[in-house]
């Protein structure tokens, strides 16, 4: 049975909403986002996914 990773499909949607909110805030001249915080949050998300991948690989290696 195939498992669908819905998070992988949702990431472009999340990024699209982030860009939409950024464009809206620029149009309204409001400071909603700070670039450094956005990059830090993206890095945390990437690190979390890599940690999951490495943990799953380790468990596979141990139990194999």
N, CA, C and O atoms as a Tripos MOL2 file, in Angstrom:
@<TRIPOS>MOLECULE
protein
  256   255    64     0     0
PROTEIN
NO_CHARGES

@<TRIPOS>ATOM
      1 N           0.8410   -1.1830    0.0000 N.3       1 UNK1
      2 CA          0.0000    0.0000    0.0000 C.3       1 UNK1
      3 C           0.8870    1.2470    0.0000 C.2       1 UNK1
      4 O           1.8760    1.3190    0.7280 O.2       1 UNK1
      5 N           0.5290    2.1940   -0.7990 N.am      2 UNK2
      6 CA          1.3060    3.4250   -0.9320 C.3       2 UNK2
      7 C           0.8410    4.4330    0.1050 C.2       2 UNK2
      8 O          -0.3550    4.6910    0.2470 O.2       2 UNK2
      9 N           1.8100    5.0040    0.8330 N.am      3 UNK3
     10 CA          1.4990    6.0620    1.7900 C.3       3 UNK3
     11 C           1.8190    7.4030    1.1460 C.2       3 UNK3
     12 O           2.9030    7.6000    0.5970 O.2       3 UNK3
     13 N           0.8810    8.3010    1.2180 N.am      4 UNK4
     14 CA          1.0680    9.6280    0.6450 C.3       4 UNK4
     15 C           1.5390   10.5660    1.7380 C.2       4 UNK4
     16 O           0.9330   10.6540    2.8060 O.2       4 UNK4
     17 N           2.6220   11.2610    1.4580 N.am      5 UNK5
     18 CA          3.1590   12.2430    2.3930 C.3       5 UNK5
     19 C           2.5110   13.5970    2.0910 C.2       5 UNK5
     20 O           2.9690   14.3360    1.2200 O.2       5 UNK5
     21 N           1.4490   13.9070    2.8170 N.am      6 UNK6
     22 CA          0.7050   15.1350    2.5590 C.3       6 UNK6
     23 C           1.5240   16.3780    2.8610 C.2       6 UNK6
     24 O           1.2980   17.4250    2.2540 O.2       6 UNK6
     25 N           2.4620   16.2850    3.7790 N.am      7 UNK7
     26 CA          3.3000   17.4390    4.1000 C.3       7 UNK7
     27 C           4.1240   17.8600    2.8890 C.2       7 UNK7
     28 O           4.3190   19.0520    2.6510 O.2       7 UNK7
     29 N           4.6060   16.8860    2.1260 N.am      8 UNK8
     30 CA          5.3890   17.2060    0.9330 C.3       8 UNK8
     31 C           4.5520   17.9730   -0.0900 C.2       8 UNK8
     32 O           5.0710   18.8460   -0.7870 O.2       8 UNK8
     33 N           3.2730   17.6550   -0.1810 N.am      9 UNK9
     34 CA          2.3940   18.3840   -1.0920 C.3       9 UNK9
     35 C           2.0050   19.7490   -0.5370 C.2       9 UNK9
     36 O           1.7010   20.6640   -1.3020 O.2       9 UNK9
     37 N           2.0110   19.8930    0.7650 N.am     10 UNK10
     38 CA          1.5770   21.1400    1.3890 C.3      10 UNK10
     39 C           2.6710   22.2000    1.4150 C.2      10 UNK10
     40 O           2.3660   23.3880    1.5170 O.2      10 UNK10
     41 N           3.9330   21.8000    1.3270 N.am     11 UNK11
     42 CA          5.0280   22.7710    1.4230 C.3      11 UNK11
     43 C           4.9210   23.8720    0.3640 C.2      11 UNK11
     44 O           5.0610   25.0430    0.7150 O.2      11 UNK11
     45 N           4.6810   23.5570   -0.9170 N.am     12 UNK12
     46 CA          4.5180   24.6650   -1.8760 C.3      12 UNK12
     47 C           3.3430   25.5800   -1.5200 C.2      12 UNK12
     48 O           3.4010   26.7880   -1.7490 O.2      12 UNK12
     49 N           2.2900   25.0060   -0.9670 N.am     13 UNK13
     50 CA          1.1490   25.8050   -0.5410 C.3      13 UNK13
     51 C           1.5440   26.7420    0.6040 C.2      13 UNK13
     52 O           1.1710   27.9150    0.6070 O.2      13 UNK13
     53 N           2.2970   26.2210    1.5710 N.am     14 UNK14
     54 CA          2.7760   27.0470    2.6790 C.3      14 UNK14
     55 C           3.6380   28.1980    2.1570 C.2      14 UNK14
     56 O           3.4640   29.3470    2.5630 O.2      14 UNK14
     57 N           4.5610   27.8800    1.2610 N.am     15 UNK15
     58 CA          5.4330   28.9200    0.7140 C.3      15 UNK15
     59 C           4.6330   29.9540   -0.0710 C.2      15 UNK15
     60 O           4.9310   31.1470   -0.0220 O.2      15 UNK15
     61 N           3.6260   29.4940   -0.7870 N.am     16 UNK16
     62 CA          2.7720   30.4230   -1.5200 C.3      16 UNK16
     63 C           2.0370   31.3750   -0.5920 C.2      16 UNK16
     64 O           1.9360   32.5680   -0.8790 O.2      16 UNK16
     65 N           1.5240   30.8580    0.5160 N.am     17 UNK17
     66 CA          0.8490   31.7150    1.4820 C.3      17 UNK17
     67 C           1.8210   32.6840    2.1510 C.2      17 UNK17
     68 O           1.4580   33.8230    2.4460 O.2      17 UNK17
     69 N           3.0320   32.2460    2.3880 N.am     18 UNK18
     70 CA          4.0420   33.1450    2.9680 C.3      18 UNK18
     71 C           4.3170   34.2940    2.0040 C.2      18 UNK18
     72 O           4.3740   35.4530    2.4150 O.2      18 UNK18
     73 N           4.4870   33.9720    0.7200 N.am     19 UNK19
     74 CA          4.7510   35.0150   -0.2750 C.3      19 UNK19
     75 C           3.5480   35.9470   -0.4300 C.2      19 UNK19
     76 O           3.7120   37.1570   -0.5890 O.2      19 UNK19
     77 N           2.3460   35.3850   -0.3830 N.am     20 UNK20
     78 CA          1.1390   36.1950   -0.4720 C.3      20 UNK20
     79 C           1.0320   37.1610    0.7150 C.2      20 UNK20
     80 O           0.6980   38.3330    0.5400 O.2      20 UNK20
     81 N           1.3160   36.6670    1.9080 N.am     21 UNK21
     82 CA          1.2730   37.5200    3.0910 C.3      21 UNK21
     83 C           2.3550   38.5980    3.0300 C.2      21 UNK21
     84 O           2.1310   39.7380    3.4380 O.2      21 UNK21
     85 N           3.5290   38.2270    2.5150 N.am     22 UNK22
     86 CA          4.6190   39.2000    2.3820 C.3      22 UNK22
     87 C           4.2260   40.3030    1.3970 C.2      22 UNK22
     88 O           4.4400   41.4860    1.6630 O.2      22 UNK22
     89 N           3.6480   39.9070    0.2550 N.am     23 UNK23
     90 CA          3.2370   40.8970   -0.7380 C.3      23 UNK23
     91 C           2.1420   41.8060   -0.1760 C.2      23 UNK23
     92 O           2.1510   43.0160   -0.4030 O.2      23 UNK23
     93 N           1.2050   41.2140    0.5550 N.am     24 UNK24
     94 CA          0.1270   42.0040    1.1560 C.3      24 UNK24
     95 C           0.6820   43.0020    2.1620 C.2      24 UNK24
     96 O           0.2550   44.1570    2.1880 O.2      24 UNK24
     97 N           1.6270   42.5700    2.9880 N.am     25 UNK25
     98 CA          2.1990   43.4640    3.9970 C.3      25 UNK25
     99 C           3.0080   44.5850    3.3460 C.2      25 UNK25
    100 O           3.0180   45.7110    3.8420 O.2      25 UNK25
    101 N           3.6820   44.2830    2.2430 N.am     26 UNK26
    102 CA          4.4380   45.3420    1.5400 C.3      26 UNK26
    103 C           3.4790   46.3550    0.9240 C.2      26 UNK26
    104 O           3.7460   47.5570    0.9410 O.2      26 UNK26
    105 N           2.3600   45.8700    0.3800 N.am     27 UNK27
    106 CA          1.3820   46.7640   -0.2250 C.3      27 UNK27
    107 C           0.7680   47.6880    0.8290 C.2      27 UNK27
    108 O           0.5070   48.8590    0.5560 O.2      27 UNK27
    109 N           0.5400   47.1620    2.0230 N.am     28 UNK28
    110 CA         -0.0410   47.9520    3.1210 C.3      28 UNK28
    111 C           1.0160   48.7250    3.9070 C.2      28 UNK28
    112 O           0.6790   49.4670    4.8300 O.2      28 UNK28
    113 N           2.2790   48.5600    3.5520 N.am     29 UNK29
    114 CA          3.4070   49.2250    4.2210 C.3      29 UNK29
    115 C           3.4740   48.8700    5.7060 C.2      29 UNK29
    116 O           3.7260   49.7250    6.5560 O.2      29 UNK29
    117 N           3.2420   47.5770    5.9990 N.am     30 UNK30
    118 CA          3.3530   47.0870    7.3700 C.3      30 UNK30
    119 C           4.5410   46.1350    7.4520 C.2      30 UNK30
    120 O           4.8000   45.3680    6.5240 O.2      30 UNK30
    121 N           5.2470   46.1900    8.5510 N.am     31 UNK31
    122 CA          6.3960   45.3140    8.7590 C.3      31 UNK31
    123 C           5.9360   44.0630    9.4970 C.2      31 UNK31
    124 O           5.9300   44.0210   10.7270 O.2      31 UNK31
    125 N           5.5520   43.0490    8.7340 N.am     32 UNK32
    126 CA          5.0540   41.8030    9.3140 C.3      32 UNK32
    127 C           6.1740   40.7760    9.4150 C.2      32 UNK32
    128 O           6.3040   40.0780   10.4200 O.2      32 UNK32
    129 N           6.9670   40.6950    8.3750 N.am     33 UNK33
    130 CA          8.0260   39.6870    8.3140 C.3      33 UNK33
    131 C           9.3990   40.3160    8.4700 C.2      33 UNK33
    132 O           9.6510   41.4430    8.0440 O.2      33 UNK33
    133 N          10.2710   39.5470    9.0950 N.am     34 UNK34
    134 CA         11.6760   39.8980    9.1060 C.3      34 UNK34
    135 C          12.4030   38.7660    8.4030 C.2      34 UNK34
    136 O          12.2430   37.5960    8.7490 O.2      34 UNK34
    137 N          13.1980   39.1300    7.4200 N.am     35 UNK35
    138 CA         13.8300   38.1500    6.5520 C.3      35 UNK35
    139 C          14.6490   37.1360    7.3420 C.2      35 UNK35
    140 O          14.5820   35.9400    7.0590 O.2      35 UNK35
    141 N          15.4160   37.5880    8.3190 N.am     36 UNK36
    142 CA         16.2660   36.6900    9.1000 C.3      36 UNK36
    143 C          15.4360   35.6430    9.8460 C.2      36 UNK36
    144 O          15.8250   34.4770    9.9170 O.2      36 UNK36
    145 N          14.3050   36.0550   10.3960 N.am     37 UNK37
    146 CA         13.4410   35.0990   11.1010 C.3      37 UNK37
    147 C          12.8430   34.0760   10.1470 C.2      37 UNK37
    148 O          12.7330   32.8970   10.4850 O.2      37 UNK37
    149 N          12.4610   34.5170    8.9670 N.am     38 UNK38
    150 CA         11.9050   33.5880    7.9780 C.3      38 UNK38
    151 C          12.9310   32.5430    7.5650 C.2      38 UNK38
    152 O          12.6090   31.3580    7.4720 O.2      38 UNK38
    153 N          14.1490   32.9680    7.3220 N.am     39 UNK39
    154 CA         15.2170   32.0300    6.9340 C.3      39 UNK39
    155 C          15.5080   31.0750    8.0910 C.2      39 UNK39
    156 O          15.7060   29.8800    7.8680 O.2      39 UNK39
    157 N          15.5370   31.5820    9.3100 N.am     40 UNK40
    158 CA         15.7870   30.7240   10.4700 C.3      40 UNK40
    159 C          14.6930   29.6670   10.6100 C.2      40 UNK40
    160 O          14.9890   28.5050   10.8880 O.2      40 UNK40
    161 N          13.4370   30.0580   10.4220 N.am     41 UNK41
    162 CA         12.3380   29.0940   10.5190 C.3      41 UNK41
    163 C          12.4230   28.0370    9.4240 C.2      41 UNK41
    164 O          12.1770   26.8590    9.6830 O.2      41 UNK41
    165 N          12.7650   28.4410    8.2120 N.am     42 UNK42
    166 CA         12.9310   27.4660    7.1320 C.3      42 UNK42
    167 C          14.0710   26.4990    7.4320 C.2      42 UNK42
    168 O          13.9620   25.3020    7.1640 O.2      42 UNK42
    169 N          15.1580   27.0150    7.9860 N.am     43 UNK43
    170 CA         16.2950   26.1510    8.3380 C.3      43 UNK43
    171 C          15.9160   25.1530    9.4300 C.2      43 UNK43
    172 O          16.3400   23.9990    9.3890 O.2      43 UNK43
    173 N          15.1350   25.5830   10.3880 N.am     44 UNK44
    174 CA         14.6840   24.6670   11.4440 C.3      44 UNK44
    175 C          13.8230   23.5620   10.8470 C.2      44 UNK44
    176 O          13.9590   22.3980   11.2240 O.2      44 UNK44
    177 N          12.9440   23.9130    9.9270 N.am     45 UNK45
    178 CA         12.1030   22.9180    9.2750 C.3      45 UNK45
    179 C          12.9170   21.9170    8.4730 C.2      45 UNK45
    180 O          12.6450   20.7180    8.5200 O.2      45 UNK45
    181 N          13.9110   22.3960    7.7370 N.am     46 UNK46
    182 CA         14.7770   21.5110    6.9560 C.3      46 UNK46
    183 C          15.5730   20.6060    7.8850 C.2      46 UNK46
    184 O          15.6960   19.4090    7.6260 O.2      46 UNK46
    185 N          16.1120   21.1610    8.9580 N.am     47 UNK47
    186 CA         16.8880   20.3540    9.9070 C.3      47 UNK47
    187 C          16.0090   19.2780   10.5430 C.2      47 UNK47
    188 O          16.4660   18.1540   10.7560 O.2      47 UNK47
    189 N          14.7650   19.6080   10.8460 N.am     48 UNK48
    190 CA         13.8550   18.6280   11.4410 C.3      48 UNK48
    191 C          13.5860   17.4790   10.4800 C.2      48 UNK48
    192 O          13.5630   16.3200   10.8940 O.2      48 UNK48
    193 N          13.3840   17.7860    9.2070 N.am     49 UNK49
    194 CA         13.1460   16.7350    8.2140 C.3      49 UNK49
    195 C          14.3900   15.8630    8.0280 C.2      49 UNK49
    196 O          14.2750   14.6440    7.8950 O.2      49 UNK49
    197 N          15.5710   16.4750    8.0190 N.am     50 UNK50
    198 CA         16.8120   15.6990    7.8880 C.3      50 UNK50
    199 C          17.0330   14.8030    9.1010 C.2      50 UNK50
    200 O          17.4970   13.6710    8.9630 O.2      50 UNK50
    201 N          16.7040   15.3060   10.2870 N.am     51 UNK51
    202 CA         16.8200   14.4990   11.4990 C.3      51 UNK51
    203 C          15.8930   13.2950   11.4320 C.2      51 UNK51
    204 O          16.2780   12.1890   11.8110 O.2      51 UNK51
    205 N          14.6630   13.5080   10.9460 N.am     52 UNK52
    206 CA         13.7290   12.3890   10.7750 C.3      52 UNK52
    207 C          14.2880   11.3540    9.7990 C.2      52 UNK52
    208 O          14.1830   10.1510   10.0330 O.2      52 UNK52
    209 N          14.8760   11.8260    8.7170 N.am     53 UNK53
    210 CA         15.4360   10.9230    7.7180 C.3      53 UNK53
    211 C          16.5890   10.1050    8.3050 C.2      53 UNK53
    212 O          16.6620    8.8930    8.1050 O.2      53 UNK53
    213 N          17.4750   10.7650    9.0190 N.am     54 UNK54
    214 CA         18.6140   10.0640    9.6150 C.3      54 UNK54
    215 C          18.1660    9.0960   10.7020 C.2      54 UNK54
    216 O          18.7170    8.0010   10.8190 O.2      54 UNK54
    217 N          17.1840    9.4820   11.4880 N.am     55 UNK55
    218 CA         16.6700    8.5920   12.5290 C.3      55 UNK55
    219 C          16.0200    7.3580   11.9120 C.2      55 UNK55
    220 O          16.2430    6.2390   12.3730 O.2      55 UNK55
    221 N          15.2260    7.5590   10.8820 N.am     56 UNK56
    222 CA         14.5930    6.4110   10.2110 C.3      56 UNK56
    223 C          15.6450    5.4980    9.5980 C.2      56 UNK56
    224 O          15.5250    4.2750    9.6740 O.2      56 UNK56
    225 N          16.6680    6.0770    8.9960 N.am     57 UNK57
    226 CA         17.7510    5.2790    8.4170 C.3      57 UNK57
    227 C          18.5040    4.4910    9.4820 C.2      57 UNK57
    228 O          18.8680    3.3360    9.2640 O.2      57 UNK57
    229 N          18.7360    5.1110   10.6240 N.am     58 UNK58
    230 CA         19.4260    4.4250   11.7200 C.3      58 UNK58
    231 C          18.6060    3.2570   12.2350 C.2      58 UNK58
    232 O          19.1380    2.1680   12.4530 O.2      58 UNK58
    233 N          17.3020    3.4810   12.4330 N.am     59 UNK59
    234 CA         16.4470    2.3890   12.9010 C.3      59 UNK59
    235 C          16.3960    1.2440   11.8870 C.2      59 UNK59
    236 O          16.4070    0.0710   12.2610 O.2      59 UNK59
    237 N          16.3420    1.5980   10.6060 N.am     60 UNK60
    238 CA         16.3260    0.5620    9.5830 C.3      60 UNK60
    239 C          17.6160   -0.2490    9.6570 C.2      60 UNK60
    240 O          17.5810   -1.4770    9.5870 O.2      60 UNK60
    241 N          18.7560    0.4310    9.7980 N.am     61 UNK61
    242 CA         20.0480   -0.2460    9.8510 C.3      61 UNK61
    243 C          20.1300   -1.1400   11.1030 C.2      61 UNK61
    244 O          20.6210   -2.2660   11.0260 O.2      61 UNK61
    245 N          19.6550   -0.6470   12.2400 N.am     62 UNK62
    246 CA         19.7220   -1.4120   13.4850 C.3      62 UNK62
    247 C          18.8440   -2.6370   13.3970 C.2      62 UNK62
    248 O          19.2830   -3.7280   13.7600 O.2      62 UNK62
    249 N          17.6250   -2.4960   12.9300 N.am     63 UNK63
    250 CA         16.7000   -3.6180   12.9110 C.3      63 UNK63
    251 C          16.9210   -4.5660   11.7400 C.2      63 UNK63
    252 O          16.4010   -5.6810   11.7390 O.2      63 UNK63
    253 N          17.6780   -4.1370   10.7570 N.am     64 UNK64
    254 CA         17.9800   -5.0140    9.6270 C.3      64 UNK64
    255 C          19.0470   -5.9950   10.0720 C.2      64 UNK64
    256 O          19.4710   -6.8440    9.2870 O.2      64 UNK64
@<TRIPOS>BOND
     1     1     2 1
     2     2     3 1
     3     3     4 2
     4     3     5 am
     5     5     6 1
     6     6     7 1
     7     7     8 2
     8     7     9 am
     9     9    10 1
    10    10    11 1
    11    11    12 2
    12    11    13 am
    13    13    14 1
    14    14    15 1
    15    15    16 2
    16    15    17 am
    17    17    18 1
    18    18    19 1
    19    19    20 2
    20    19    21 am
    21    21    22 1
    22    22    23 1
    23    23    24 2
    24    23    25 am
    25    25    26 1
    26    26    27 1
    27    27    28 2
    28    27    29 am
    29    29    30 1
    30    30    31 1
    31    31    32 2
    32    31    33 am
    33    33    34 1
    34    34    35 1
    35    35    36 2
    36    35    37 am
    37    37    38 1
    38    38    39 1
    39    39    40 2
    40    39    41 am
    41    41    42 1
    42    42    43 1
    43    43    44 2
    44    43    45 am
    45    45    46 1
    46    46    47 1
    47    47    48 2
    48    47    49 am
    49    49    50 1
    50    50    51 1
    51    51    52 2
    52    51    53 am
    53    53    54 1
    54    54    55 1
    55    55    56 2
    56    55    57 am
    57    57    58 1
    58    58    59 1
    59    59    60 2
    60    59    61 am
    61    61    62 1
    62    62    63 1
    63    63    64 2
    64    63    65 am
    65    65    66 1
    66    66    67 1
    67    67    68 2
    68    67    69 am
    69    69    70 1
    70    70    71 1
    71    71    72 2
    72    71    73 am
    73    73    74 1
    74    74    75 1
    75    75    76 2
    76    75    77 am
    77    77    78 1
    78    78    79 1
    79    79    80 2
    80    79    81 am
    81    81    82 1
    82    82    83 1
    83    83    84 2
    84    83    85 am
    85    85    86 1
    86    86    87 1
    87    87    88 2
    88    87    89 am
    89    89    90 1
    90    90    91 1
    91    91    92 2
    92    91    93 am
    93    93    94 1
    94    94    95 1
    95    95    96 2
    96    95    97 am
    97    97    98 1
    98    98    99 1
    99    99   100 2
   100    99   101 am
   101   101   102 1
   102   102   103 1
   103   103   104 2
   104   103   105 am
   105   105   106 1
   106   106   107 1
   107   107   108 2
   108   107   109 am
   109   109   110 1
   110   110   111 1
   111   111   112 2
   112   111   113 am
   113   113   114 1
   114   114   115 1
   115   115   116 2
   116   115   117 am
   117   117   118 1
   118   118   119 1
   119   119   120 2
   120   119   121 am
   121   121   122 1
   122   122   123 1
   123   123   124 2
   124   123   125 am
   125   125   126 1
   126   126   127 1
   127   127   128 2
   128   127   129 am
   129   129   130 1
   130   130   131 1
   131   131   132 2
   132   131   133 am
   133   133   134 1
   134   134   135 1
   135   135   136 2
   136   135   137 am
   137   137   138 1
   138   138   139 1
   139   139   140 2
   140   139   141 am
   141   141   142 1
   142   142   143 1
   143   143   144 2
   144   143   145 am
   145   145   146 1
   146   146   147 1
   147   147   148 2
   148   147   149 am
   149   149   150 1
   150   150   151 1
   151   151   152 2
   152   151   153 am
   153   153   154 1
   154   154   155 1
   155   155   156 2
   156   155   157 am
   157   157   158 1
   158   158   159 1
   159   159   160 2
   160   159   161 am
   161   161   162 1
   162   162   163 1
   163   163   164 2
   164   163   165 am
   165   165   166 1
   166   166   167 1
   167   167   168 2
   168   167   169 am
   169   169   170 1
   170   170   171 1
   171   171   172 2
   172   171   173 am
   173   173   174 1
   174   174   175 1
   175   175   176 2
   176   175   177 am
   177   177   178 1
   178   178   179 1
   179   179   180 2
   180   179   181 am
   181   181   182 1
   182   182   183 1
   183   183   184 2
   184   183   185 am
   185   185   186 1
   186   186   187 1
   187   187   188 2
   188   187   189 am
   189   189   190 1
   190   190   191 1
   191   191   192 2
   192   191   193 am
   193   193   194 1
   194   194   195 1
   195   195   196 2
   196   195   197 am
   197   197   198 1
   198   198   199 1
   199   199   200 2
   200   199   201 am
   201   201   202 1
   202   202   203 1
   203   203   204 2
   204   203   205 am
   205   205   206 1
   206   206   207 1
   207   207   208 2
   208   207   209 am
   209   209   210 1
   210   210   211 1
   211   211   212 2
   212   211   213 am
   213   213   214 1
   214   214   215 1
   215   215   216 2
   216   215   217 am
   217   217   218 1
   218   218   219 1
   219   219   220 2
   220   219   221 am
   221   221   222 1
   222   222   223 1
   223   223   224 2
   224   223   225 am
   225   225   226 1
   226   226   227 1
   227   227   228 2
   228   227   229 am
   229   229   230 1
   230   230   231 1
   231   231   232 2
   232   231   233 am
   233   233   234 1
   234   234   235 1
   235   235   236 2
   236   235   237 am
   237   237   238 1
   238   238   239 1
   239   239   240 2
   240   239   241 am
   241   241   242 1
   242   242   243 1
   243   243   244 2
   244   243   245 am
   245   245   246 1
   246   246   247 1
   247   247   248 2
   248   247   249 am
   249   249   250 1
   250   250   251 1
   251   251   252 2
   252   251   253 am
   253   253   254 1
   254   254   255 1
   255   255   256 2
@<TRIPOS>SUBSTRUCTURE
     1 UNK1         2 RESIDUE 1 A UNK
     2 UNK2         6 RESIDUE 1 A UNK
     3 UNK3        10 RESIDUE 1 A UNK
     4 UNK4        14 RESIDUE 1 A UNK
     5 UNK5        18 RESIDUE 1 A UNK
     6 UNK6        22 RESIDUE 1 A UNK
     7 UNK7        26 RESIDUE 1 A UNK
     8 UNK8        30 RESIDUE 1 A UNK
     9 UNK9        34 RESIDUE 1 A UNK
    10 UNK10       38 RESIDUE 1 A UNK
    11 UNK11       42 RESIDUE 1 A UNK
    12 UNK12       46 RESIDUE 1 A UNK
    13 UNK13       50 RESIDUE 1 A UNK
    14 UNK14       54 RESIDUE 1 A UNK
    15 UNK15       58 RESIDUE 1 A UNK
    16 UNK16       62 RESIDUE 1 A UNK
    17 UNK17       66 RESIDUE 1 A UNK
    18 UNK18       70 RESIDUE 1 A UNK
    19 UNK19       74 RESIDUE 1 A UNK
    20 UNK20       78 RESIDUE 1 A UNK
    21 UNK21       82 RESIDUE 1 A UNK
    22 UNK22       86 RESIDUE 1 A UNK
    23 UNK23       90 RESIDUE 1 A UNK
    24 UNK24       94 RESIDUE 1 A UNK
    25 UNK25       98 RESIDUE 1 A UNK
    26 UNK26      102 RESIDUE 1 A UNK
    27 UNK27      106 RESIDUE 1 A UNK
    28 UNK28      110 RESIDUE 1 A UNK
    29 UNK29      114 RESIDUE 1 A UNK
    30 UNK30      118 RESIDUE 1 A UNK
    31 UNK31      122 RESIDUE 1 A UNK
    32 UNK32      126 RESIDUE 1 A UNK
    33 UNK33      130 RESIDUE 1 A UNK
    34 UNK34      134 RESIDUE 1 A UNK
    35 UNK35      138 RESIDUE 1 A UNK
    36 UNK36      142 RESIDUE 1 A UNK
    37 UNK37      146 RESIDUE 1 A UNK
    38 UNK38      150 RESIDUE 1 A UNK
    39 UNK39      154 RESIDUE 1 A UNK
    40 UNK40      158 RESIDUE 1 A UNK
    41 UNK41      162 RESIDUE 1 A UNK
    42 UNK42      166 RESIDUE 1 A UNK
    43 UNK43      170 RESIDUE 1 A UNK
    44 UNK44      174 RESIDUE 1 A UNK
    45 UNK45      178 RESIDUE 1 A UNK
    46 UNK46      182 RESIDUE 1 A UNK
    47 UNK47      186 RESIDUE 1 A UNK
    48 UNK48      190 RESIDUE 1 A UNK
    49 UNK49      194 RESIDUE 1 A UNK
    50 UNK50      198 RESIDUE 1 A UNK
    51 UNK51      202 RESIDUE 1 A UNK
    52 UNK52      206 RESIDUE 1 A UNK
    53 UNK53      210 RESIDUE 1 A UNK
    54 UNK54      214 RESIDUE 1 A UNK
    55 UNK55      218 RESIDUE 1 A UNK
    56 UNK56      222 RESIDUE 1 A UNK
    57 UNK57      226 RESIDUE 1 A UNK
    58 UNK58      230 RESIDUE 1 A UNK
    59 UNK59      234 RESIDUE 1 A UNK
    60 UNK60      238 RESIDUE 1 A UNK
    61 UNK61      242 RESIDUE 1 A UNK
    62 UNK62      246 RESIDUE 1 A UNK
    63 UNK63      250 RESIDUE 1 A UNK
    64 UNK64      254 RESIDUE 1 A UNK
